[in-house]
Amino acid sequence: MARNKIALIGSGMIGGTLAHLIGLKELGDVVLFDIADGTPQGKALDIAESSPVDGFDVRLKGANDYSAIEGADVCIVTAGVPRKPGMSRDDLLEINLKVMEQVGAGIAKYAPDAFVICITNPLDAMVWALQKFSGMPKNKVVGMAGVLDSSRFRYFLAEEFKVSVEDVTAFVLGGHGDTMVPLARYSTVAGIPLTDLVDMGWVTKDRLEEIIQRTRDGGAEIVGLLKTGSAYYAPAASAVVMAESYLKDKKRVLPCAAYLSGQYGVNDMYVGVPTVIGAEGIERIIEIELNSAEQKAFDKSVESVAGLCEACRKIAPSL
Ligand code: TXD
């Protein structure tokens, strides 16, 4: 049985971390692709040289030519420019839109059957553009943000309550950015909703609001600390979980930026919603009831994603 092939389009901080995690988990052979000469080759060789120590059998290869990704089962896209301090995700739009055009063409030519996970920011607009540029099926092109945002929320809650991160679940809806919508009543500690934990005196409403705001600002907090780039360990781990659910047909329920055609009243846009990922890609979009405050926050988030898509259309009218 042939091994899975995973192509990483972009071999920067997230790309390199992805390659290492995929190796350690033996998820498949890895091709690191980048326009920078030597970076993907160097990272592939460095990680391959760690494989005898950690005992994993995975082939790793670096390339500057799209032909190297031929037949990939999964493509994870991080190509582009990351945020610098003071820069918003939207500032990246113009540069990264051009990158998505090239990446879309490369994947469509060499790996048209792949499951494509886009990470490049501004996420909801870039994954939308990538799907259009590539012309690939909408259920096979998805954006990573919700797994990361909810993981940050889970971590902050576990710290607050002094319980294991394993027992905290969190639910985040909407676009990746300042308008994301963490949902307290669908986030739990061992099944107990946060709203009940407020009633039980575990946390005050105000403190919970602070944690929610920290989650919204989670990306900026890391950018402010690192100063030279954005987060990469947690984003890479989040994308690997999505790739694994696809390759192993696990049907995990994961919040992802998925193409909406009427769900949640949204059309022709990618927005973060709960999905089921299995061998068919995005197999299901789960629609939950929102109360009026949640709906309002969600609508605001959708509006900001719509603004980004509009800005993309101005730059690339073919979209
Ligand atoms: O939740 C999320 N979705 C995110 C998104 C969380 C964190 C970071 N997020 C975004 O991921 C971030 O704003 C960036 O847009 C991407 C990648 O972040 P990373 O930290 O890996 O950026 P790097 O280290 O700068 O790597 C980008 C690489 C770099 O090696 C460039 O040479 C390469 O992309 N690059 C390209 N590769 C292929 N083709 C083209 N055109 C290209 N342009 C740049």
Residues whose N, C-alpha, C, O or C-beta is under 5 A from the ligand:
A	BS01	TXD	G10 S11 G12 M13 I14 G15 F33 D34 I35 A36 T78 A79 G80 V81 P82 R83 V99 Q102 I119 T120 N121 L123 M144 A145 L148 S230 A231 Y232 P235
